[in-house]
Amino acid sequence: MRKILTTMMLAATVMATAQTLENKFTRSLSDVMRDVEQRFDIRMKYDMDTTGLQVTYADFRIRPYSVEETLTNLLAPFDFKPVYQQKNVWKVKRYEYPRRQPADGEKLIAYLSSLYDNKAQWEKRRDTLRREVRKRLGIIPLLETTATKATTFGKVRKHDGYTVQNFRRNTVNGHTICGSIYTPSKKGKHALIICPNGHFNQGRYNTDLQKRYATLARMGAICVSYDLWGWGESEDEVGAKAHHTSEAHVMQAYNGIDLLDMMLTTRKDIDPVRIGVNGGSGGGTQAVLLSVLDDRYTACCPVVSMSSWFDGGCPCESGMPIQLAGGGTCNAELAAIFAPKPMMVVSDGGDWTSTTPELEYPYLQRIYGFYDAADKVRNIHLPNERHDFGPNKRQAVYQFFIDTFGLDASKLDESKVTIEEENTLRMTPKP
């Protein structure tokens, strides 16, 4: 017994001497986190290895009255952050600059709203944002380039009420962009919808997305679908890794602007007062950005994307620091720049758009209210759905463009759509 007591006293002495002012009361992060789990009766999950990490002033960072403050204090030195998962469960994640929490969105929206009380104040802020977004995106030199932009078109494929034609267009710095144009079979002047794509499986070849392009075309709108930077035929040119770079953010925005130029200069069947932009997820983020950069759009419809507390988790959405424009902004404020032109935001309960009905949508209505146009912005919220471009989201899009562009609702029948194979939609088929 005496030997055991001696050993325990020695261990206590070692522990006491191990933590001193001289060594900044340092402890192993793993040990401290185990203590925190016991103290607050919680369970921690990790998306990284914390082996060997040491935290200074460890026990002094603990706040006995708050598990959240405790975790924040302990993890901040490593650029980790605590994320609440469910009852008694927290997850340690790496810091992601474009991703925050709903509470952060509430604070940011409140701050932004305090900057303007009327139309004049808002428009001064709006003009600053437009100018700084262009500068921070780094797109101005590309827009000033006077390169020859030859476009090659593939064979027109005829379907029930619409046609599909592939294209490859030379852009800037030796690059190209490939995509497909969905056109109504009926002659006349048509609405045009530029359709930037998000990170859905297979990109623009995705079945749900093909249904959307083709159905809108059947109803009377020309739709232009094109590859993400580093996806599809762009991957063949620049490689898949290029998508996860800041260059993707710039080039995808440039391609959207350039393709609108192409359509308006090469087609005579486009109604210039009916120009829309519509995309989902990362494509929705692009839709908002294009509406900021290009004033020719007359309707905008971002789907499962726009948020005050999430800027986009891919470098193609947040690789350049556009969110620092105007001293700090977010996609909700950037979307508000479109006022008073028609906009519909589609949101759901399973992603970062879950707060739209209570937070972002009322904010947009306030900005549109400066123009007496609150009825020009709408929100379709699907609380029981998750992050996708499923049938209910597509139906919302169809109705918006029926109402806004006068499309033919009698042609709204997705069963008439022909789903094409990827190689059919490519200018250069895969071997």
N, C-alpha and C positions, 0 to 999 in steps of 0.2 A: 504493500500500500504506500509506504514511504517513497518507493521508487517511482510509482505512478504519479504521486503528488509532485515529486521533483520534476518529472518530465512535463507535467502540465504547467508548472510554474515557469519552466524554461521556455516553453512554447509561448506562454503569455508575454514573457519578457522580450522574446524575439519579435513578437507581433507589435508590442509597444514601441520597441526601439526601431522597428522597420518603418514606422510612420512618425516622422518628425517634421518640424518646420524646415530643417535643412534639406530633406528630400521631398518637400512639398506634399507630405502626407499621401504619397503615391501608393495606389493599389492596382491590382490587376482588374481590368474592366470586367472580365468574366466573373471574378469573385464578387465584385460589387453588384453586378446584375443579379447574381443568385441571391444575395442579401435583399435586394429590392423586391424580388419575386416573393420571398418569404414575408417581408415586412408588409407589403400591400396585397398579399394573396392574389397574385396575378401570374400569368404564364407568358413568357417571352418567346417570340419566333424571330428568326434572322434570315436575311437574304445575302449574308456575307460571313466570312470567317473572322472572328474577333480574337483568335489565338495570339497571345503575345502583346496585346495592346494594354497600355498602362494609362491610368487616368490620375491626374494630379488633384490634390485637395478632394479626394474622392468622397469621403463621408460628409464633408462640408457642403457638397453639392446636393445632398439629399434634403428634400423638403417633406417633413413628416405629414403635412396636411395635403400634399398634392402629388400624386403619382406622375401626372403629366409634366409638371415643372421639374420633378426629380429626373425623369428620363431625358428631358430636354437638356438639363444642365450636364448630365453625364455624357451624353452622346454628341453634343455640339462640337467639342474639340476635334472629333473625327469626321465631321461633315456627315454624320448619321442623323436620322430623325426618327422619333417614335410615331407610329401610326396605329390608331385604335382600330382593332379588327371586330371584336364582338365582346360580350361580357367577360371581363377578367383576362382578355387576350390582347396583347400588343405585339406589333411587329416592328423590328428595327430595319430601316431601309436606308440606302444611300441618299444623300440630299439630291433632289432633282429640281433645278431652278424653275422649270416650267410648271411644276405641280405643287399645288398648295392644298388647303382644306377649305370646306365650305365657309367656315368662320372667317377665313382670310378674304374670301370673296365678299362677304357681307361688309367687312371693314373697308375694302377697296372701293366697292360700289358707293358706300356712304361718303368716302373721301372724294371720289370723282364727282358725285352729285353736288357736293358743296362748292365745286369750282364754278358752277354756272347756274344762274337762276332764271335766265331768259334766253331768247333766241340769239341775240347779239353776242352775249358772253359765250354761248355754246359755239357759235360759228367761228369766233376767234380761236377757241380751243381746237375746233375741228380742223381749221386751216393749218394750225401748228402741227397737229398729228399727221395730217396728210404729207406735209413737207418733211417731217422728221422720219416718218416710216420709210419713205423713198430713200432718204439718205442713209439710214441705218441698215436698210436691206441691201444697199450697195448695188441697186439695179440701174441707177442713172447712166453709168457708162455704157451698159448694154443697150439701153433704149436709144442712146445717141449714135449707136453703130449703124453705118449705112452699108450693110453687107447685102450682096445679091442673095435672095432667098427663093431659089427655085423649088417648086413643089411637084412631086410625082404622084399621080393618082392611079389607083388600081381599077380593076373592072367593077362595074356597078352590078350588084347582086339584087335581084328583085324578090320581094316577099309580099305578104298580104298587107297592102296599104302603105308600104314604105320600101325604101331601098337602103342598101349599105354600101359604102365605098371607102376603101382604105386609102391612106396617104402617107407619104414621107416628105417632110419639109426641112430644107436646110435652114438653120437658124443663125447662130453666132459662134465664133471661135471654132469653126469646123464641125459643130455638132448638128444633129438632126433630131426631129421629133416625129414619132409615128402615132397614128390613131385611126379612127373610123368615123365617117360622117353618116348619120342616119337622117334620111330625108323623106318627107311625106310624098306619096305617089301622086297626090292631087296637085295640079298646077296652081300657080299664083304666088302671092307674097306670103312668106311664112315667118313666124317668130323664130328666133335663134336662141339656143341655150348652150352655153359653154359648160362642159361637165368635167371639172377636175376630179380626179379619183383619189380615194383614200386607201387604207391598207387592208381592204377586204381580200379574202383569199382569191388568188388569180388576177388581182388588179382589174383592169378594164374588161377582162374576159369573163369575169364573174357572172353567173347566171342571173342573179338578182339585178345586177347593173344593166345587163343586156335587156332585160325585161323593161326597165325604166326608159332607156334610150329609145327602144323600138316603140313602146306604147305612146310616149310623148310625140314621136314622129308620126305615128298613125293618127294622132289627134291634131296634128298640124304644126309641129315645131321641128325645126332642124336641130339635131343634137350632135355636138362634137365631143367625142371621147378620145382621150389621149393618155399615153403611158406616163406614170410617175417617173421621175428621174432615177435611173438605175433599176427600173422594173421593165419587164416585157422586152421590147426591142431596144429600149434605152439601155437595158442591162447588157445586151450584146455589144453595145458601143462603149460604154463607160465602166461596166462592171457593177456588180451588186453592192459592193462596198461604197460606191459613190453616193448611194441613196442616204447613207448615214453620215453625211457631211453637210456643212453649212452651204456648200455650193448647191445642194439640192433645193434648199429654201429659195435661193435666188433664181435658179434655172426654171423651177416649176412656175414661179410667178411670171417670169419672162415668157415662157412658153404659152401661158394663158393669154397674155396680152398679144403676143405675136399671132396666135391662132385666130383671135378675134379680128386682127388686121387682115389676115389671109381671107377669112370668110367675107368680110365686108368689101374687099377689093376684087375678089374673084367670082362672087356670086351676085346675080341680079334678082334672085328670088327671096331676098331677105327684107323684112320690114324693119327699118332702122329704129323705130320707136318701140319695138318689142324685142329687147335683147336681155336675156336672163343668164344667171349663173347659178348652178345647183350642184352640190356635192355632199357626200356623207363622210363622217369621221374626219380624217385628214383632208379629204376633199371639201368638207364643209369649212375647215380652217382656211383652205385655199380660196374658197368662194368669198369669204369675208375679206381676205387680203386683196383679191382681185377687185372687189367692189370699192376698196379704198384707193387702189392704184389707178383704176380706169373708170372714168366718169361716164362711159358710154352705156353702162348697164342700166336697165330700167326696172329690173326685178331681181331680187336676191333670195335664195332659199338654202341656208345652211342646215344640214341634218346631223343630229347626234354629235355635235361638235362644239358649238359656241358656249363659252363658260367664262365667268369672271375669275375662276380659281384654277383653271387649267389651260395652258397656252398651246398644248400639243406635245405629245411625248416623243416625237421623232425630230431629228435635226431638219427634216424637210418642212417642218412647221415652226420650229423655234431655234433653228441654227444661227440665225442672225438676230441681234438684240433689238428687234422692233418694239418689244414690250417696254423698252426704256424711253420710248418717244414721249415727249411732253412731260418728262419727269416721272413717268410711270403710268402705264395703261394696261388694258386687258382686251381680250377679244370681244367682250360685250361692248366696250366703248368704241372699239374699231367698227363693230357692226352698226352702231348708232350713227356713224358718219353717213350711212346710206339714206338717212331721213331727209325728205319725207317720201321717198320712193317706196313702192310696195316691197315688203319683206315678210317672209314666214320662217319661223324658227321651229324645227321639229326636235323634241326632246324626249327622254325616257327616264325611268326610275332606276336604271341599272348602271349608270356611268356618271361622268362629271356634269351632265346636263340635268341631273336630278333636281337641282334647285331652281331651274328656269322659271316655273310658274310663280314662285314666291320672290325671286331675287332679280334675275336678269330681265325677265319679261316686263315687270313693272318699271324697271329702269328704262328700257327701250320705249315704253309707252310715254314716259315723262319727256324724253327727248323728242319723240314724234309729236307730243302735245305742244311743243314750242311752235310747231307749224300748223296747229289745229288739224293734225293728221293721225291721231292715235288709232283710227280705224284702218290705217294703211299697214300696220304691223300686227301680226298675229302669231300665236303660239299653239301648236298641236302637241300636247303632252301625253305620253303613253306610259303611265306610272308602273304598269306591270310588265313592261318590256325591257330588253337589254340592248346592248350596243350592236346594232346591225342595220341593214337596209332592207328589212323585211316588208311584207305586203302592206301592213298598216301604215308604215312610213312612206312607202311608195304611193299609196292611195292619197295620203295627205299632200304629197308633192303634185300629183295629178290635179287634185282639186284646186290647189293654189294657182297653177298655170291655166286651168280652165277659167277661173275667175279673173285672173290678171291679164292673160293674153287672149282670152276668148277662144280657147281651143275647143275642138269638137268632142263633147263628152260622150256622144254616141259611139265613138271609136275606142272607148276605154275598155279594152278586152285583152288582158294579158295572154289568154289562151291562143290568140292569133299570132303571137310572137314566135319566130324561129330562133332557137338558141344555136349559135354557131360555134364550131370548134375554134380553139386558139389559133391554129395554123390558118384557118380561113380568115381570121381577123388581123393577121400579120402581113405586112408587105413582104417580108422574107420569112417563109415558113421554117420551123425548126426541122433539122434533118430527121 
